[in-house]
Amino acid sequence: MEVQVSSQTKDKGGRPRWLIPLEIIILVAFLIMAPSLMNSGGDKVSTWLAGFVPIVGILLAAAVVFTSLPRVKTDPDNPNQLDYLKVDGYRMRRAINWLTIGLAYAFLYWGRYNLNPAIIALGGESMVKDFHVIFSVGTWVYGLSFLLNGPLTDWFGGRRAILIGVIGAIAANLAIGVAIGLCADGSLSRDQLFRLMVFLYAVNMYFQSFGAVAIVKVNSAWFHVRERGVFGAVFGILIAIGIYFAYDVTSMVLKQTENAVEMAFFVPAAALTIILIALFAVAKDRPGLAGFKDFDTGDATGGKEGQKSDPPVKVFRLMLTNPVIMTVAAIEFCSGFIRQSFMQNFKLFAKSTGITESFVYEHWGMVLCVAGIIGAVVAGTISDHLFNSERGPVAAVLYAFMLVGGIVLCYMLGVPEVGWVVAAMSMLVIGVHGMLSGTFSQDIGGTKNAGIATGLIDGFVYAGSGTQAALYAVILPEGAARADFHNWWTWPAALILPAFIGLVLSYKVRHARRDLDASKKAAAAKIS
């Protein structure tokens, strides 16, 4: 018993666990202080260095988090279920696999959310409405694309899916950049550019939709269900890094190129091209294709690794008639609404109301990144180690805080610290998103049908995203009215209802993991 207590109070490196929060606080402080210290030089070299200091800090924070995570608990009835982790070289090969695919996913985020700083740089009286129309069409295309791309990914594998997604995103970003360049030299009018961007961004989002399905599909074969709360943390960290690149690195590119907006799309296309080469070289769909044995992942299709996925119509019918799955999908609709509302509207709000001198505005991507890492790691760790790999209780707790935060935000729009409240709310909703889209979809779809399961759930996420964009295109202020923060009250007010619905529904599925295990055992008993 004494040995057990000792192992729980120290991490894998032998450090006391009470040092972990202190390390994270120091790293976050480093992230906050570094940009202002580095920017004192003023020349272009020091400005570029200042932009990359947060990246180093983010990677250090992620390293501390990963080395400090508690060990995964095994099922007492099956103590050998994680023996595959003891195979020489397995952990390293898995890390190479998910890191490569994960960076591809992060760069896809860069080539997706670069739209926001690009539209702000373009400016104009209809800036807010233009952004929300383009983003609404794109996110609806993204969400509906899962109906096709989920089954396609299960059919031809996650590796091929991520390759298709990256190639398509490269082409779409290059095309948008060319269109903006043509507008800048007078070959296209502003109205023609707007219509072309609506179409091209929709094309971009179609190919982008392969990313989430692919990363979940591949990792469902490499991670046992007992590890997937930690994978939810990994998923959230990848999202957070992509957000940092999309906002801060894009803003840095625009600043260094004196608002050559086309570069906001050319640079991520170049980064995606580099990662495309790495994907071809090292990405594998499952351990069996990388020189290791496939194993029973303990999920809905555990023990059937390497087999073809079930017919899409059959899987969709099973999922659409399962109340737990549809409840989680509804929760993720709310998550998509709330997450994009914060991510996309804060900079538009700050730019319109003149609070662009704040730290949060200037380093919005970094703030979101740190918030996302903390939210994802806390949610994933609590799920696996406090709630026995249940996802619902964690989501319910986070939604309760979001509901309170949404109400508080209604009264804080004129306060300088409003950015930090929005950042805290983003931390909560990224935790929910990583937990459900990144983890629960693997649990219910299993290794065979992870693509369809992710497609269904993430489709609801982006249906929520598209709904909020369409709504805010109508209810947010335009023209001179947007300069008065009082006119932005509809922004936080619209979040209260989805936060309440998400809380209620999350509480309803608080035992979803247990119910899934019970149904699997019942099915096995019938067969025997």
C-alpha positions as CSV (number, residue, x, y, z in Angstrom):
1,M,0.0,0.0,0.0
2,E,2.8,2.4,0.8
3,V,4.4,1.9,-2.6
4,Q,1.1,2.6,-4.3
5,V,0.7,5.9,-2.5
6,S,4.3,6.9,-3.3
7,S,3.8,6.2,-7.1
8,Q,0.7,8.4,-7.1
9,T,2.5,11.3,-5.5
10,K,5.4,11.3,-8.0
11,D,5.4,11.4,-11.8
12,K,7.3,9.1,-14.1
13,G,10.5,11.1,-13.7
14,G,10.3,10.8,-9.9
15,R,9.4,14.4,-9.3
16,P,6.7,15.2,-6.6
17,R,3.4,15.9,-8.3
18,W,2.9,19.1,-6.4
19,L,5.6,20.6,-8.6
20,I,3.4,20.1,-11.7
21,P,1.1,23.1,-11.2
22,L,4.1,25.2,-10.3
23,E,5.8,24.3,-13.5
24,I,2.8,25.0,-15.6
25,I,2.3,28.4,-13.9
26,I,5.9,29.3,-14.6
27,L,5.5,28.3,-18.3
28,V,2.3,30.3,-18.7
29,A,4.0,33.3,-17.1
30,F,6.9,32.9,-19.5
31,L,4.4,32.9,-22.4
32,I,2.8,36.1,-21.1
33,M,6.0,38.0,-20.5
34,A,8.1,36.9,-23.4
35,P,6.4,38.8,-26.3
36,S,6.6,42.1,-24.5
37,L,10.2,41.5,-23.6
38,M,11.2,40.5,-27.1
39,N,9.4,43.3,-28.9
40,S,11.5,46.0,-27.3
41,G,14.0,45.8,-30.1
42,G,11.7,47.0,-32.9
43,D,13.6,45.6,-35.9
44,K,12.2,42.9,-38.1
45,V,14.5,40.2,-36.8
46,S,13.6,40.7,-33.2
47,T,9.9,40.8,-34.1
48,W,10.1,37.5,-35.9
49,L,12.0,36.0,-32.9
50,A,9.3,37.4,-30.6
51,G,6.7,35.6,-32.6
52,F,8.5,32.2,-32.2
53,V,9.2,32.6,-28.4
54,P,5.6,31.6,-27.6
55,I,5.9,28.5,-29.8
56,V,8.9,27.3,-27.7
57,G,6.9,28.0,-24.6
58,I,3.9,26.1,-25.9
59,L,6.0,23.0,-26.8
60,L,7.6,23.2,-23.3
61,A,4.2,23.3,-21.7
62,A,3.1,20.3,-23.7
63,A,6.2,18.4,-22.8
64,V,5.6,19.1,-19.1
65,V,2.0,18.0,-19.4
66,F,2.9,14.7,-21.2
67,T,5.6,13.8,-18.8
68,S,3.4,14.6,-15.8
69,L,0.2,12.7,-16.8
70,P,-0.7,10.0,-14.3
71,R,-0.4,6.4,-15.5
72,V,-3.4,4.8,-17.1
73,K,-5.4,2.5,-14.9
74,T,-6.1,-1.0,-16.1
75,D,-9.4,-2.9,-15.7
76,P,-9.1,-5.2,-12.6
77,D,-10.9,-7.9,-14.6
78,N,-8.3,-7.7,-17.4
79,P,-4.9,-6.7,-16.0
80,N,-3.0,-7.5,-19.2
81,Q,-5.1,-5.2,-21.5
82,L,-2.2,-2.7,-21.8
83,D,0.6,-5.1,-22.3
84,Y,1.1,-3.8,-25.9
85,L,2.7,-0.7,-24.3
86,K,5.6,-2.9,-23.0
87,V,6.6,-3.9,-26.5
88,D,10.0,-2.4,-27.4
89,G,9.7,0.6,-29.7
90,Y,5.9,0.7,-29.6
91,R,5.5,4.0,-27.7
92,M,8.1,5.7,-29.9
93,R,6.6,4.5,-33.1
94,R,3.1,5.5,-32.0
95,A,4.4,9.0,-30.9
96,I,6.0,9.5,-34.4
97,N,2.7,8.4,-36.0
98,W,0.3,10.6,-34.1
99,L,2.7,13.6,-34.0
100,T,3.0,13.6,-37.8
101,I,-0.7,13.3,-38.3
102,G,-1.3,15.7,-35.4
103,L,0.9,18.4,-36.9
104,A,-0.9,17.9,-40.2
105,Y,-4.2,18.5,-38.3
106,A,-2.8,21.6,-36.5
107,F,-1.7,23.0,-39.9
108,L,-5.1,22.3,-41.3
109,Y,-6.4,24.4,-38.5
110,W,-4.0,27.1,-39.6
111,G,-5.3,26.9,-43.2
112,R,-8.9,27.0,-41.9
113,Y,-9.0,29.8,-39.3
114,N,-6.6,32.1,-41.1
115,L,-9.8,33.5,-42.5
116,N,-10.5,35.6,-39.4
117,P,-7.3,37.7,-39.3
118,A,-7.3,37.9,-43.1
119,I,-10.9,39.4,-43.2
120,I,-9.9,41.9,-40.4
121,A,-6.9,42.9,-42.4
122,L,-9.1,43.5,-45.5
123,G,-11.4,45.6,-43.3
124,G,-14.4,47.4,-44.8
125,E,-17.8,48.6,-43.5
126,S,-19.3,45.1,-43.8
127,M,-16.3,43.3,-42.2
128,V,-18.3,41.5,-39.5
129,K,-21.2,40.4,-41.8
130,D,-18.8,39.4,-44.7
131,F,-16.8,37.2,-42.3
132,H,-19.9,35.5,-40.8
133,V,-21.4,34.8,-44.2
134,I,-18.2,33.2,-45.6
135,F,-17.7,31.3,-42.4
136,S,-21.3,30.1,-42.1
137,V,-21.3,28.6,-45.6
138,G,-17.9,27.0,-45.0
139,T,-18.8,25.4,-41.7
140,W,-22.1,24.1,-43.0
141,V,-20.2,22.5,-45.9
142,Y,-17.7,21.1,-43.4
143,G,-20.5,19.6,-41.2
144,L,-22.5,18.1,-44.1
145,S,-19.3,16.7,-45.7
146,F,-18.9,14.2,-42.8
147,L,-21.9,12.3,-44.2
148,L,-19.7,11.4,-47.2
149,N,-16.2,11.6,-45.8
150,G,-16.9,9.6,-42.6
151,P,-17.8,6.4,-44.5
152,L,-15.1,7.1,-47.1
153,T,-12.4,7.3,-44.3
154,D,-13.6,4.0,-42.8
155,W,-13.5,2.5,-46.3
156,F,-10.0,3.5,-47.5
157,G,-8.3,4.4,-44.2
158,G,-7.3,7.4,-42.1
159,R,-3.9,7.8,-43.8
160,R,-5.4,8.3,-47.3
161,A,-8.1,10.5,-45.8
162,I,-5.6,12.9,-44.2
163,L,-3.5,13.0,-47.4
164,I,-6.6,13.9,-49.5
165,G,-7.5,16.6,-46.9
166,V,-4.1,18.2,-46.9
167,I,-3.8,18.2,-50.7
168,G,-7.2,19.8,-51.1
169,A,-6.5,22.4,-48.4
170,I,-3.2,23.4,-50.0
171,A,-5.0,23.9,-53.4
172,A,-7.9,25.9,-51.8
173,N,-5.6,28.2,-49.8
174,L,-3.5,28.9,-52.8
175,A,-6.6,29.8,-54.8
176,I,-7.9,32.1,-52.1
177,G,-4.5,33.8,-52.0
178,V,-4.4,34.3,-55.8
179,A,-8.0,35.8,-55.7
180,I,-7.0,38.3,-53.0
181,G,-3.9,39.2,-55.1
182,L,-6.1,39.8,-58.2
183,C,-8.4,42.1,-56.1
184,A,-5.4,44.0,-54.8
185,D,-4.2,44.8,-58.4
186,G,-7.7,45.7,-59.6
187,S,-8.5,42.6,-61.6
188,L,-11.4,41.7,-59.3
189,S,-13.8,44.0,-57.5
190,R,-14.4,43.7,-53.8
191,D,-17.9,42.2,-54.4
192,Q,-16.4,39.6,-56.8
193,L,-13.8,38.7,-54.3
194,F,-16.4,38.2,-51.6
195,R,-18.4,35.8,-53.8
196,L,-15.3,34.0,-54.9
197,M,-14.1,33.6,-51.2
198,V,-17.5,32.2,-50.2
199,F,-17.0,29.4,-52.9
200,L,-13.3,28.8,-52.3
201,Y,-13.6,28.7,-48.5
202,A,-16.4,26.2,-48.9
203,V,-14.1,24.0,-51.1
204,N,-11.4,24.4,-48.5
205,M,-13.7,23.3,-45.7
206,Y,-14.8,20.2,-47.7
207,F,-11.3,19.0,-47.8
208,Q,-10.6,20.2,-44.2
209,S,-13.4,17.8,-43.0
210,F,-11.2,14.8,-43.8
211,G,-8.8,15.9,-41.0
212,A,-10.7,15.2,-37.8
213,V,-12.1,12.0,-39.2
214,A,-8.7,10.8,-40.2
215,I,-6.9,11.5,-36.9
216,V,-9.5,9.8,-34.9
217,K,-9.7,6.9,-37.3
218,V,-5.9,6.3,-37.1
219,N,-5.5,6.8,-33.4
220,S,-8.4,4.5,-32.5
221,A,-6.2,1.6,-33.7
222,W,-3.2,2.8,-31.7
223,F,-4.8,3.8,-28.4
224,H,-6.7,1.5,-26.0
225,V,-10.0,2.9,-24.7
226,R,-8.4,3.3,-21.3
227,E,-5.9,5.7,-22.8
228,R,-8.3,7.8,-24.8
229,G,-9.0,10.4,-22.1
230,V,-5.3,11.2,-22.5
231,F,-5.8,11.2,-26.2
232,G,-8.6,13.7,-25.7
233,A,-5.9,15.9,-24.1
234,V,-3.6,15.3,-27.1
235,F,-6.5,16.2,-29.5
236,G,-7.1,19.4,-27.6
237,I,-3.4,20.4,-27.6
238,L,-3.2,19.9,-31.4
239,I,-6.3,22.1,-31.8
240,A,-4.7,24.7,-29.6
241,I,-1.4,24.7,-31.5
242,G,-3.3,25.1,-34.8
243,I,-5.3,28.0,-33.3
244,Y,-2.1,29.7,-32.3
245,F,-0.7,29.5,-35.9
246,A,-4.0,30.6,-37.4
247,Y,-4.3,33.8,-35.3
248,D,-0.9,34.9,-34.1
249,V,1.4,33.6,-36.8
250,T,-1.0,34.7,-39.5
251,S,-1.1,38.2,-37.8
252,M,2.7,38.2,-37.6
253,V,2.9,37.3,-41.4
254,L,0.5,40.1,-42.2
255,K,2.5,42.6,-40.1
256,Q,5.8,41.6,-41.7
257,T,4.4,41.8,-45.2
258,E,2.7,45.1,-44.6
259,N,-0.8,43.6,-44.9
260,A,-0.2,41.5,-48.0
261,V,-3.4,39.5,-47.2
262,E,-2.7,36.8,-49.8
263,M,0.3,35.7,-47.7
264,A,-2.2,34.7,-44.9
265,F,-3.1,31.9,-47.2
266,F,0.2,31.2,-49.0
267,V,2.2,30.6,-45.9
268,P,-0.1,27.9,-44.4
269,A,-0.2,26.2,-47.8
270,A,3.6,26.0,-47.7
271,A,3.5,24.5,-44.2
272,L,0.9,22.0,-45.3
273,T,3.1,21.0,-48.2
274,I,6.0,20.2,-45.9
275,I,3.9,18.1,-43.6
276,L,2.4,16.3,-46.6
277,I,5.9,14.9,-47.4
278,A,6.2,13.7,-43.8
279,L,2.8,12.0,-43.9
280,F,3.8,10.0,-47.0
281,A,6.9,8.9,-45.3
282,V,5.8,7.8,-41.8
283,A,2.0,7.7,-41.2
284,K,0.4,4.3,-40.8
285,D,-3.2,3.3,-40.2
286,R,-2.6,0.8,-37.5
287,P,0.2,-1.0,-35.6
288,G,0.1,-4.0,-37.8
289,L,1.3,-1.9,-40.7
290,A,4.2,-0.5,-38.8
291,G,5.8,-3.9,-37.7
292,F,3.8,-4.4,-34.5
293,K,0.8,-6.6,-33.6
294,D,-2.7,-5.2,-33.7
295,F,-4.5,-5.5,-30.4
296,D,-8.0,-5.4,-28.8
297,T,-8.6,-1.7,-28.2
298,G,-11.5,-2.4,-25.8
299,D,-14.0,-0.2,-27.7
300,A,-17.3,-1.0,-29.5
301,T,-15.4,-3.1,-32.2
302,G,-12.5,-4.2,-30.1
303,G,-10.8,-7.3,-31.3
304,K,-11.7,-6.7,-35.0
305,E,-8.8,-4.6,-35.9
306,G,-7.8,-4.7,-39.6
307,Q,-11.3,-5.8,-40.7
308,K,-13.4,-3.7,-43.0
309,S,-15.8,-1.3,-41.6
310,D,-19.5,-2.1,-41.4
311,P,-21.8,-0.8,-44.1
312,P,-22.3,2.9,-43.6
313,V,-26.1,2.7,-43.8
314,K,-26.1,0.1,-41.0
315,V,-23.8,2.1,-38.8
316,F,-25.7,5.4,-39.4
317,R,-29.0,3.7,-38.5
318,L,-27.5,2.2,-35.3
319,M,-26.1,5.5,-34.3
320,L,-29.1,7.6,-35.2
321,T,-31.4,5.3,-33.2
322,N,-29.1,5.3,-30.2
323,P,-30.3,7.9,-27.7
324,V,-26.9,8.2,-26.0
325,I,-25.1,8.9,-29.2
326,M,-27.6,11.4,-30.4
327,T,-27.5,13.1,-27.0
328,V,-23.7,13.5,-27.3
329,A,-24.2,14.8,-30.9
330,A,-26.6,17.4,-29.5
331,I,-24.1,18.4,-26.8
332,E,-21.5,18.9,-29.5
333,F,-23.9,21.1,-31.5
334,C,-23.9,23.3,-28.5
335,S,-20.1,23.0,-28.2
336,G,-19.6,24.1,-31.8
337,F,-21.9,27.1,-31.3
338,I,-20.1,28.3,-28.2
339,R,-16.5,27.5,-29.3
340,Q,-16.7,29.4,-32.6
341,S,-18.6,32.2,-31.0
342,F,-15.6,33.0,-28.8
343,M,-12.9,32.1,-31.2
344,Q,-14.2,34.1,-34.1
345,N,-16.0,37.1,-32.5
346,F,-13.6,38.3,-29.9
347,K,-11.1,39.9,-32.4
348,L,-14.0,41.3,-34.4
349,F,-15.5,42.8,-31.2
350,A,-12.1,44.2,-30.1
351,K,-11.3,45.6,-33.5
352,S,-14.7,47.2,-33.8
353,T,-14.8,48.7,-30.3
354,G,-11.1,49.9,-30.2
355,I,-9.6,47.6,-27.6
356,T,-6.8,46.4,-29.8
357,E,-4.1,47.4,-27.5
358,S,-4.9,44.7,-25.0
359,F,-2.5,41.7,-24.5
360,V,-5.3,39.2,-25.2
361,Y,-6.1,40.8,-28.6
362,E,-2.4,41.1,-29.7
363,H,-1.7,37.5,-28.7
364,W,-5.2,35.9,-29.1
365,G,-3.8,32.8,-30.7
366,M,-1.3,32.2,-27.9
367,V,-3.9,32.8,-25.2
368,L,-6.3,30.4,-26.9
369,C,-3.5,27.9,-27.3
370,V,-2.6,27.9,-23.6
371,A,-6.3,27.8,-22.6
372,G,-6.8,24.9,-24.9
373,I,-3.9,22.9,-23.6
374,I,-5.0,23.4,-20.0
375,G,-8.6,22.7,-20.8
376,A,-7.9,19.6,-22.8
377,V,-5.4,18.1,-20.3
378,V,-7.5,18.7,-17.3
379,A,-10.6,17.3,-19.0
380,G,-8.8,14.2,-20.3
381,T,-7.0,13.4,-17.1
382,I,-10.1,13.9,-14.9
383,S,-12.2,11.7,-17.2
384,D,-9.7,8.8,-17.1
385,H,-8.6,9.0,-13.5
386,L,-11.6,10.5,-11.5
387,F,-14.6,9.3,-13.5
388,N,-13.3,5.9,-14.7
389,S,-13.1,7.0,-18.4
390,E,-16.7,8.5,-18.4
391,R,-16.9,11.6,-20.6
392,G,-20.3,13.0,-19.6
393,P,-19.5,14.1,-16.0
394,V,-16.5,16.1,-17.2
395,A,-18.6,17.8,-19.9
396,A,-21.3,18.6,-17.4
397,V,-18.9,20.3,-15.0
398,L,-17.4,22.4,-17.8
399,Y,-20.8,23.3,-19.2
400,A,-21.9,24.5,-15.7
401,F,-18.9,26.9,-15.7
402,M,-19.7,28.0,-19.2
403,L,-23.3,28.8,-18.3
404,V,-22.2,31.0,-15.4
405,G,-19.5,32.6,-17.6
406,G,-22.0,33.4,-20.4
407,I,-24.2,35.3,-17.9
408,V,-21.2,37.2,-16.4
409,L,-19.9,38.1,-19.8
410,C,-23.1,40.0,-20.6
411,Y,-22.2,42.5,-17.9
412,M,-18.4,42.7,-18.8
413,L,-18.3,43.9,-22.4
414,G,-17.1,47.3,-21.4
415,V,-14.5,46.0,-19.0
416,P,-10.8,45.8,-20.2
417,E,-10.5,42.3,-18.8
418,V,-13.3,40.9,-21.0
419,G,-10.6,39.1,-23.1
420,W,-9.5,37.0,-20.2
421,V,-13.1,35.9,-19.5
422,V,-13.5,34.9,-23.1
423,A,-10.2,33.0,-22.9
424,A,-11.4,31.1,-19.8
425,M,-14.6,30.2,-21.6
426,S,-12.6,28.9,-24.6
427,M,-10.6,26.7,-22.3
428,L,-13.8,25.1,-21.0
429,V,-15.3,24.5,-24.4
430,I,-12.1,23.1,-26.0
431,G,-12.0,20.6,-23.1
432,V,-15.5,19.5,-23.9
433,H,-14.8,19.3,-27.7
434,G,-11.6,17.2,-27.2
435,M,-13.4,14.9,-24.8
436,L,-16.4,14.2,-27.0
437,S,-15.3,14.6,-30.6
438,G,-11.7,13.3,-30.0
439,T,-12.5,10.6,-27.5
440,F,-16.1,9.5,-27.2
441,S,-16.4,9.1,-31.0
442,Q,-13.6,6.5,-30.7
443,D,-15.4,4.7,-27.9
444,I,-18.7,4.4,-29.7
445,G,-17.5,3.8,-33.2
446,G,-14.6,1.5,-32.3
447,T,-11.6,0.9,-34.5
448,K,-13.7,-0.2,-37.5
449,N,-16.3,2.6,-37.5
450,A,-14.4,5.5,-36.0
451,G,-14.7,7.5,-39.2
452,I,-18.5,7.4,-39.3
453,A,-18.8,8.0,-35.6
454,T,-16.5,11.0,-35.7
455,G,-18.2,12.3,-38.9
456,L,-21.6,12.2,-37.2
457,I,-20.5,13.9,-34.0
458,D,-18.2,16.4,-35.6
459,G,-20.9,17.1,-38.2
460,F,-23.1,18.3,-35.4
461,V,-20.2,20.4,-34.1
462,Y,-20.0,22.3,-37.3
463,A,-23.7,22.5,-37.7
464,G,-23.6,24.4,-34.4
465,S,-20.7,26.5,-35.8
466,G,-22.6,27.3,-39.0
467,T,-25.7,28.2,-37.0
468,Q,-23.9,30.7,-34.8
469,A,-22.2,32.3,-37.8
470,A,-25.5,32.6,-39.6
471,L,-27.2,34.0,-36.5
472,Y,-24.4,36.5,-35.7
473,A,-24.4,37.7,-39.4
474,V,-27.9,39.0,-38.6
475,I,-27.8,40.1,-34.9
476,L,-24.4,41.7,-34.5
477,P,-24.0,45.4,-35.2
478,E,-22.7,46.8,-38.5
479,G,-21.2,50.1,-39.7
480,A,-20.8,52.9,-37.1
481,A,-23.0,51.0,-34.6
482,R,-20.4,48.3,-34.0
483,A,-18.0,50.8,-32.4
484,D,-20.2,51.0,-29.2
485,F,-19.7,47.9,-27.0
486,H,-23.3,48.2,-25.8
487,N,-24.5,47.1,-29.2
488,W,-22.7,43.8,-28.8
489,W,-24.9,42.5,-26.0
490,T,-26.4,39.9,-28.4
491,W,-23.0,38.2,-28.7
492,P,-22.9,36.7,-25.1
493,A,-26.7,36.6,-24.7
494,A,-26.9,34.1,-27.6
495,L,-24.6,31.7,-25.7
496,I,-26.7,31.2,-22.6
497,L,-29.3,28.9,-24.1
498,P,-26.8,26.5,-25.7
499,A,-24.7,26.4,-22.5
500,F,-27.8,25.5,-20.5
501,I,-28.9,22.8,-23.0
502,G,-25.3,21.4,-23.0
503,L,-25.3,21.2,-19.2
504,V,-28.6,19.3,-19.0
505,L,-27.7,16.9,-21.8
506,S,-24.2,16.2,-20.4
507,Y,-25.7,15.3,-17.1
508,K,-28.0,12.8,-18.9
509,V,-25.1,10.9,-20.4
510,R,-23.0,10.8,-17.3
511,H,-22.9,7.0,-17.4
512,A,-22.5,6.6,-21.1
513,R,-19.2,4.7,-20.8
514,R,-20.6,2.2,-18.3
515,D,-23.7,1.7,-20.6
516,L,-21.4,1.1,-23.6
517,D,-19.4,-1.6,-21.7
518,A,-22.6,-3.3,-20.5
519,S,-24.1,-3.5,-24.0
520,K,-20.8,-4.9,-25.3
521,K,-20.7,-7.6,-22.6
522,A,-24.4,-8.4,-23.2
523,A,-23.7,-8.8,-27.0
524,A,-20.8,-11.1,-26.2
525,A,-22.9,-13.2,-23.8
526,K,-25.5,-13.8,-26.6
527,I,-22.9,-14.9,-29.0
528,S,-21.4,-17.4,-26.5
